[in-house]
Amino acid sequence: MIERPMTEADRAALQAAVEILERESFAERLTALAGRQIGFAGRIIPTALQEVAASATRRGIKSALRVAISSLDPAAPARDASRLHLRLAAASGAIGGAIGLASLPIELPVSTVIMLRSIADIARSEGENLADPESTIACLQVFALGGHAEEGNILEGGYLAIRGLLAKTVSDAAHYVAATAVADETAPVLARLIAQISTRFGVVVSQKAAAQAAPILGALGGAAVNIAFTRHFQSLARGHFTVRRLERAYGREIVFGEYARMAGRAAA
């Protein structure tokens, strides 16, 4: 690849991605949604709730993996179906809000697959070829981007650190899928991918579950939380696939270097 300077438009797109990927927080979305009651609930999470959320999270990521490998249409045109996906997520969340936490193991896999399809649409709009297993696995990778360092030690490190942490697992999973075209979640390489993504996704799922368990919420509140949840990951997907588009245009070294400079300058 011939090295060339980044255009002003692409530099602005990268800066917007940095703002999304380094500073957007689901906990802040919850606080904005319903005030301090939700924000507080999202930070003090009982152990029993964490266990329910962790189990539901693994089921959700397994469902998303199966869809990513077997059901995403690589020939589908790029389109913006984000509003449709938000309505579907709202319906799913309303059911969860009405029934309560007992519905989480059923509701979350549905919500996760809805979000995956929205993420895939965003990926296509940024030039990803979903016939390439590496691109489909990159859609799943978005679920690992949901938190920030201030939300707990498990989330230490920014976007570039997470990319580095997952790099080998993502690469190995993409090679496995390319060779087999099978979503065998018991295969060691895919089991490792599920575990690593679920660990990070589960922190945000716990916040969502705690918010939906708050006494001030019912069916309508559950729908609102799910809309915020879906919007959060749609936004992260836009940032993630913007970075990947720029990597294809300028090379990873240049884009990562500029990203690190922008992130460091903003944090100073």
The 8 nearest C-alpha neighbors of each residue, nearest first, counted from 0:
[[1, 2, 250, 249, 248, 3, 247, 251],
 [2, 0, 3, 249, 250, 248, 4, 253],
 [1, 3, 0, 249, 4, 250, 253, 5],
 [4, 2, 1, 5, 249, 6, 0, 248],
 [5, 3, 6, 2, 249, 253, 7, 10],
 [4, 6, 10, 9, 3, 7, 249, 8],
 [7, 5, 9, 8, 10, 4, 11, 3],
 [6, 8, 10, 9, 11, 5, 12, 4],
 [9, 7, 11, 6, 10, 12, 5, 13],
 [10, 8, 12, 6, 11, 7, 13, 5],
 [9, 11, 7, 13, 12, 8, 6, 14],
 [10, 12, 14, 8, 9, 13, 7, 15],
 [13, 11, 9, 15, 10, 14, 8, 16],
 [12, 14, 16, 10, 15, 11, 9, 17],
 [13, 15, 11, 17, 16, 12, 10, 18],
 [14, 16, 12, 18, 13, 17, 11, 19],
 [15, 17, 238, 13, 19, 14, 18, 20],
 [18, 16, 14, 20, 15, 19, 21, 13],
 [19, 17, 15, 16, 22, 21, 20, 14],
 [20, 18, 16, 23, 17, 22, 21, 238],
 [19, 21, 17, 18, 22, 16, 235, 238],
 [22, 20, 18, 17, 19, 157, 23, 158],
 [21, 23, 18, 19, 20, 24, 147, 17],
 [22, 24, 19, 21, 20, 25, 18, 27],
 [25, 23, 27, 26, 22, 146, 28, 147],
 [24, 26, 28, 27, 29, 231, 23, 228],
 [27, 25, 29, 24, 28, 38, 30, 41],
 [28, 26, 30, 24, 25, 29, 31, 38],
 [29, 27, 25, 31, 26, 30, 32, 24],
 [30, 28, 32, 26, 27, 31, 38, 37],
 [29, 31, 38, 34, 27, 32, 28, 37],
 [32, 30, 28, 29, 34, 33, 27, 38],
 [33, 31, 29, 30, 28, 34, 223, 224],
 [34, 32, 30, 31, 37, 29, 35, 36],
 [35, 33, 30, 36, 31, 37, 32, 38],
 [34, 36, 38, 37, 30, 39, 33, 40],
 [35, 37, 39, 38, 34, 40, 33, 30],
 [38, 36, 40, 39, 35, 210, 30, 33],
 [37, 39, 30, 35, 41, 40, 36, 29],
 [40, 38, 36, 41, 37, 42, 35, 43],
 [41, 39, 37, 42, 38, 43, 209, 210],
 [40, 42, 206, 38, 39, 209, 210, 43],
 [41, 43, 39, 40, 44, 38, 206, 26],
 [44, 42, 40, 41, 39, 45, 209, 206],
 [43, 45, 42, 209, 46, 48, 41, 49],
 [46, 44, 48, 47, 49, 43, 209, 50],
 [45, 47, 49, 48, 50, 44, 51, 43],
 [48, 46, 50, 49, 45, 51, 44, 52],
 [49, 47, 51, 45, 50, 46, 52, 44],
 [48, 50, 46, 52, 47, 51, 205, 53],
 [51, 49, 53, 47, 48, 52, 46, 54],
 [52, 50, 48, 54, 53, 49, 55, 47],
 [51, 53, 49, 55, 50, 205, 54, 56],
 [54, 52, 56, 50, 55, 51, 201, 49],
 [53, 55, 51, 57, 56, 52, 50, 58],
 [56, 54, 104, 52, 58, 53, 57, 59],
 [55, 57, 59, 53, 58, 54, 201, 52],
 [56, 58, 60, 59, 54, 55, 197, 61],
 [59, 57, 55, 61, 56, 60, 108, 62],
 [108, 58, 60, 56, 62, 57, 61, 111],
 [59, 61, 63, 57, 62, 58, 64, 56],
 [62, 60, 64, 58, 63, 59, 57, 65],
 [63, 61, 59, 65, 60, 64, 108, 58],
 [62, 64, 60, 66, 112, 61, 65, 67],
 [65, 63, 67, 61, 62, 66, 60, 68],
 [66, 64, 62, 182, 68, 63, 67, 69],
 [65, 67, 70, 63, 69, 64, 68, 71],
 [68, 66, 64, 65, 71, 135, 69, 63],
 [69, 67, 65, 66, 182, 64, 70, 71],
 [68, 70, 66, 67, 65, 71, 182, 181],
 [69, 71, 66, 67, 72, 68, 65, 73],
 [72, 70, 67, 73, 66, 69, 68, 129],
 [71, 73, 74, 75, 70, 129, 130, 69],
 [74, 72, 129, 130, 75, 71, 128, 131],
 [75, 73, 72, 76, 130, 129, 128, 71],
 [74, 76, 72, 73, 77, 123, 71, 78],
 [77, 75, 78, 74, 123, 73, 120, 124],
 [76, 78, 124, 123, 120, 75, 79, 121],
 [79, 77, 80, 76, 120, 124, 121, 123],
 [78, 80, 81, 120, 77, 121, 82, 124],
 [81, 79, 83, 82, 78, 84, 117, 120],
 [80, 82, 84, 83, 79, 117, 85, 233],
 [83, 81, 85, 84, 80, 86, 79, 87],
 [84, 82, 86, 80, 85, 81, 87, 88],
 [83, 85, 87, 81, 82, 86, 88, 113],
 [84, 86, 82, 88, 83, 87, 226, 89],
 [87, 85, 89, 83, 88, 84, 82, 90],
 [86, 88, 84, 90, 89, 85, 83, 91],
 [87, 89, 85, 91, 86, 90, 225, 110],
 [88, 90, 222, 86, 92, 87, 91, 226],
 [91, 89, 93, 87, 88, 92, 86, 222],
 [90, 92, 88, 94, 89, 93, 106, 87],
 [91, 93, 222, 221, 95, 89, 225, 94],
 [94, 92, 218, 222, 221, 96, 90, 95],
 [95, 93, 97, 92, 91, 96, 98, 218],
 [94, 96, 92, 98, 93, 102, 97, 99],
 [95, 97, 221, 218, 217, 93, 99, 94],
 [96, 98, 218, 94, 217, 95, 99, 93],
 [99, 97, 95, 96, 94, 102, 101, 100],
 [100, 98, 96, 101, 95, 97, 102, 212],
 [99, 101, 102, 103, 212, 95, 208, 98],
 [100, 102, 99, 103, 98, 104, 95, 105],
 [101, 103, 100, 105, 95, 104, 106, 99],
 [102, 104, 106, 100, 105, 107, 101, 55],
 [105, 103, 55, 102, 106, 107, 108, 54],
 [106, 104, 103, 102, 107, 108, 109, 55],
 [105, 107, 103, 109, 102, 108, 104, 110],
 [106, 108, 110, 109, 103, 105, 59, 104],
 [59, 109, 107, 111, 110, 106, 58, 105],
 [108, 110, 106, 107, 112, 111, 113, 105],
 [111, 109, 107, 113, 108, 112, 88, 114],
 [110, 112, 108, 114, 113, 109, 59, 107],
 [111, 113, 115, 63, 114, 109, 110, 108],
 [114, 112, 110, 116, 111, 115, 84, 109],
 [115, 113, 117, 111, 112, 116, 118, 229],
 [116, 114, 112, 118, 117, 113, 119, 111],
 [115, 117, 119, 113, 118, 114, 112, 120],
 [116, 118, 114, 120, 119, 115, 81, 84],
 [119, 117, 115, 121, 116, 120, 236, 114],
 [118, 120, 122, 116, 117, 121, 115, 138],
 [121, 119, 117, 123, 122, 118, 77, 78],
 [120, 122, 124, 118, 119, 123, 237, 125],
 [121, 123, 119, 125, 127, 120, 124, 240],
 [124, 122, 127, 77, 126, 120, 125, 121],
 [123, 125, 77, 121, 122, 126, 120, 78],
 [126, 124, 122, 123, 127, 240, 244, 241],
 [125, 127, 123, 124, 128, 122, 244, 240],
 [128, 126, 123, 122, 125, 129, 134, 124],
 [129, 127, 130, 131, 134, 126, 73, 123],
 [130, 128, 73, 131, 134, 135, 127, 132],
 [129, 131, 73, 128, 132, 134, 135, 74],
 [130, 132, 129, 133, 134, 128, 135, 177],
 [133, 131, 135, 173, 134, 177, 136, 176],
 [132, 134, 173, 136, 131, 135, 137, 170],
 [135, 133, 137, 132, 136, 131, 129, 127],
 [134, 136, 132, 138, 137, 133, 129, 67],
 [135, 137, 139, 133, 138, 134, 132, 140],
 [138, 136, 140, 134, 135, 139, 133, 141],
 [139, 137, 135, 136, 140, 141, 118, 119],
 [140, 138, 136, 141, 137, 142, 135, 64],
 [139, 141, 137, 138, 142, 143, 136, 196],
 [142, 140, 144, 143, 139, 138, 236, 235],
 [143, 141, 140, 200, 144, 139, 145, 196],
 [144, 142, 196, 199, 200, 141, 140, 145],
 [145, 143, 141, 142, 146, 235, 158, 140],
 [144, 146, 143, 142, 200, 203, 232, 147],
 [147, 145, 144, 154, 24, 203, 150, 148],
 [146, 148, 154, 149, 150, 155, 157, 24],
 [147, 149, 155, 154, 150, 151, 156, 152],
 [148, 150, 147, 151, 155, 154, 152, 146],
 [149, 151, 148, 147, 154, 146, 152, 42],
 [152, 150, 153, 149, 154, 148, 155, 147],
 [151, 153, 155, 154, 148, 150, 149, 156],
 [152, 154, 151, 155, 199, 148, 150, 198],
 [153, 155, 148, 152, 147, 151, 146, 156],
 [156, 154, 148, 152, 153, 147, 157, 151],
 [155, 157, 160, 148, 154, 161, 158, 147],
 [156, 158, 160, 159, 21, 161, 147, 155],
 [157, 159, 161, 160, 162, 20, 21, 156],
 [158, 160, 162, 161, 157, 163, 255, 156],
 [161, 159, 163, 157, 156, 158, 162, 164],
 [160, 162, 164, 158, 163, 159, 165, 157],
 [163, 161, 159, 165, 160, 164, 166, 158],
 [162, 164, 160, 166, 161, 165, 159, 167],
 [163, 165, 161, 162, 166, 160, 167, 168],
 [164, 166, 162, 168, 163, 167, 169, 161],
 [167, 165, 163, 169, 168, 162, 164, 170],
 [168, 166, 170, 169, 165, 171, 164, 163],
 [167, 169, 171, 165, 170, 166, 192, 172],
 [170, 168, 172, 166, 167, 171, 165, 173],
 [171, 169, 167, 173, 172, 168, 166, 174],
 [170, 172, 168, 174, 173, 169, 167, 175],
 [173, 171, 175, 169, 174, 170, 188, 189],
 [174, 172, 133, 132, 170, 176, 175, 171],
 [173, 175, 177, 171, 172, 176, 178, 170],
 [174, 176, 172, 178, 173, 177, 179, 171],
 [177, 175, 180, 179, 173, 178, 174, 172],
 [178, 176, 174, 175, 180, 179, 132, 173],
 [177, 179, 175, 176, 174, 180, 173, 181],
 [178, 180, 176, 181, 177, 175, 182, 174],
 [181, 179, 176, 177, 178, 182, 68, 69],
 [180, 182, 179, 183, 176, 68, 69, 65],
 [183, 181, 65, 184, 68, 180, 64, 69],
 [184, 182, 185, 181, 186, 189, 65, 190],
 [183, 185, 189, 186, 190, 182, 61, 193],
 [186, 184, 183, 190, 187, 189, 188, 182],
 [185, 187, 189, 184, 188, 183, 190, 191],
 [188, 186, 190, 189, 191, 185, 184, 192],
 [187, 189, 191, 190, 186, 172, 192, 171],
 [190, 188, 192, 191, 184, 186, 187, 172],
 [189, 191, 187, 193, 192, 188, 184, 185],
 [190, 192, 194, 188, 189, 193, 187, 195],
 [193, 191, 189, 195, 190, 194, 168, 196],
 [194, 192, 190, 196, 191, 195, 197, 189],
 [193, 195, 191, 197, 192, 196, 198, 190],
 [196, 194, 192, 198, 197, 193, 191, 199],
 [195, 197, 143, 193, 198, 199, 194, 200],
 [198, 196, 200, 194, 199, 195, 201, 57],
 [199, 197, 201, 195, 196, 200, 194, 202],
 [198, 200, 143, 201, 197, 196, 202, 195],
 [201, 199, 197, 143, 142, 202, 203, 198],
 [200, 202, 204, 199, 198, 203, 197, 56],
 [203, 201, 205, 204, 200, 199, 206, 198],
 [202, 204, 206, 205, 201, 200, 207, 145],
 [203, 205, 201, 207, 206, 202, 208, 52],
 [206, 204, 208, 202, 203, 207, 52, 49],
 [207, 205, 41, 203, 209, 204, 208, 210],
 [206, 208, 204, 210, 205, 209, 211, 203],
 [209, 207, 205, 211, 210, 206, 204, 212],
 [210, 208, 212, 206, 207, 211, 41, 40],
 [209, 211, 207, 213, 212, 208, 37, 41],
 [210, 212, 208, 213, 209, 221, 96, 207],
 [213, 211, 209, 210, 208, 214, 100, 99],
 [212, 214, 210, 211, 215, 216, 209, 40],
 [215, 213, 216, 212, 217, 211, 210, 36],
 [214, 216, 213, 217, 220, 36, 212, 37],
 [217, 215, 220, 214, 213, 211, 221, 218],
 [216, 218, 96, 220, 97, 219, 221, 215],
 [217, 219, 96, 93, 97, 221, 220, 222],
 [220, 218, 222, 221, 217, 93, 223, 216],
 [221, 219, 216, 223, 217, 222, 218, 224],
 [222, 220, 96, 92, 93, 218, 224, 219],
 [221, 223, 89, 92, 93, 219, 225, 220],
 [222, 224, 220, 226, 221, 225, 227, 219],
 [225, 223, 227, 221, 226, 222, 228, 220],
 [226, 224, 228, 92, 222, 227, 223, 89],
 [225, 227, 223, 229, 228, 224, 89, 85],
 [226, 228, 224, 230, 225, 229, 231, 223],
 [229, 227, 225, 231, 226, 230, 224, 232],
 [230, 228, 226, 231, 232, 227, 225, 233],
 [231, 229, 233, 227, 232, 228, 234, 226],
 [232, 230, 228, 234, 229, 233, 227, 235],
 [231, 233, 235, 234, 229, 230, 236, 228],
 [234, 232, 230, 236, 235, 231, 118, 229],
 [233, 235, 237, 232, 231, 236, 230, 238],
 [236, 234, 232, 238, 237, 233, 239, 20],
 [237, 235, 239, 233, 234, 238, 118, 141],
 [236, 238, 234, 235, 240, 239, 241, 121],
 [237, 239, 16, 235, 241, 236, 240, 19],
 [240, 238, 236, 242, 241, 237, 235, 243],
 [239, 241, 243, 242, 237, 238, 122, 244],
 [240, 242, 244, 238, 243, 239, 237, 245],
 [241, 243, 245, 240, 239, 244, 246, 238],
 [242, 244, 240, 246, 245, 241, 247, 239],
 [245, 243, 241, 247, 246, 242, 240, 125],
 [244, 246, 248, 242, 247, 243, 249, 241],
 [247, 245, 250, 251, 243, 249, 248, 244],
 [248, 246, 244, 245, 250, 249, 243, 251],
 [247, 249, 245, 246, 250, 244, 0, 243],
 [250, 248, 246, 247, 245, 253, 254, 2],
 [251, 249, 246, 252, 253, 247, 248, 254],
 [250, 252, 246, 254, 253, 255, 249, 247],
 [253, 251, 255, 254, 250, 256, 246, 249],
 [252, 254, 256, 251, 255, 250, 257, 249],
 [255, 253, 257, 251, 256, 252, 246, 258],
 [256, 254, 258, 252, 257, 253, 251, 259],
 [255, 257, 253, 259, 254, 258, 252, 260],
 [256, 258, 260, 254, 259, 255, 261, 253],
 [257, 259, 255, 261, 256, 260, 254, 262],
 [260, 258, 262, 256, 257, 261, 263, 255],
 [259, 261, 257, 263, 258, 262, 264, 256],
 [262, 260, 258, 264, 263, 259, 257, 265],
 [263, 261, 259, 265, 264, 260, 258, 266],
 [264, 262, 266, 260, 265, 261, 259, 267],
 [263, 265, 261, 267, 266, 262, 260, 259],
 [264, 266, 262, 263, 267, 261, 260, 18],
 [265, 267, 263, 264, 262, 261, 21, 22],
 [266, 264, 265, 263, 262, 261, 260, 259]]
